[in-house]
Amino acid sequence: MSNKVILSCAVTGAGDTTAKSPHIPVTPKEIADSAIKAAKAGATIAHLHVRDPKTGKLSHDVNLFKEAVERIREADTDVIINITAGGGGDWIPSDADPTTGGEGTDMQTPEERHEPVGMLLPEICTLDCGSVNFGNQVYVSPTDWLRRQAKLIQDAGVKPELECFDTGHIRFANQLVKEGLIDGDPLFQFCLGIPWGADADAETLAYMRSRIPENANWAAFGIGRMQMPMVAQSVLQGGNARVGLEDNIYLKKGTLATNEQLVDKAVGIVQSLGTDVMSPAEARAFLNLRNPNGEAE
C-alpha cells in the first residue's frame, strides 16, 4: 500500500440522475458548494462536469464551467480541480438511418472537448482513452482525435488523467506515452463496472495496474454498490481512489448520499486500512501539478 492515498470526488457527472436523488448538484453554485463540502470532508480532488441549470441535463457551456471553477478557487477550502474533457462523445444510431445519430446523440470535436480546459487551466483534466460500449450507446473517442486532444492538453500544461474503461484503453494510453504526448509520470484512472467495459473486481484491477508503466500513478473507481469495495481494493493494491455522486448515489442500500457523506465514508475505509488521504498541497507536489495560479509547484 502507498503511505497516503489521493481521494477524488466526482461531484455530479453527466448521467440522468437528478430525478433519482435531490442531492445531485445542478447549478454552478451547487456544484461548487458540493465540491467544497467534499474537500472539507477530506477529498483531495474535485472532478467536475456541469449541467444545464434549467433542465439538469449534461451541458458543455464553458461559462458554466467558468462559474463553478471560479467559485471553488475563491473559497477558503483548498481542493485540486479536475475538469472533464470527455465532452460530447455519445453516439446512438438512428433506427431510421443507422448512418446518422439518433435522439440522445451528442458529439463534439477534440477542440470543442478541450475548450473549458484551455480556458480555465485546471490542475488536471480527463482524457478518455478510447471508444467503448456505454450502456445502450457508444462513447466515441477515435485514436487520431485522442492524439489531437492529448497535444492540446500538453500545450496547456494541464495534467491528463488517462481514463481507461477497458484493457485496450490502457494499450493506447501507453502508446500516447511512447509518442511523447504525455509529460512526466502518467496518471491513470481505471473506470470499472460500467456496462460494458471492464468489471469492477479485484482480479480485473490487478491486471489493469500490471499493464501500466512503472513510473505511473493510478486510481480506480467502481460504480453503484461497488464504489466502496473498489476504494478498499485500490488502497490494498497500492493505488488511489474515487467516490462521488457521478458514480453512485447511495450511502447504503435505500439511503441516498451526499458527496461529503461518500467522501467521509471513503476516508474511514482508507484510514481503517492503515493509511491516510493526501491533502491537495501534498498531491500537487506528488503529481507535479500546476498550482491554481497556473505554475508548477
Secondary structure, DSSP 8 states (H G I E B T S, - for coil): --SEE-EEEE-S-SSS-TTT-TT---SHHHHHHHHHHHHHHT-SEEEE-EE-TTT-SEE--HHHHHHHHHHHHHSSS--EEEE----SEEE-B-SS-TTSB-TT-EE--HHHHHHHHHHH--SEEEEE-S-EEETTEEE---HHHHHHHHHHHHHHT-EEEEEESSHHHHHHHHHHHHTT-S-SS-EEEEEES-TTSS--SHHHHHHHHHTS-TT-EEEEEE-GGGHHHHHHHHHHTT-EEEESTTT--EEETTEE--HHHHHHHHHHHHHHTT-EE--HHHHHHHHT-B-TTSSB-
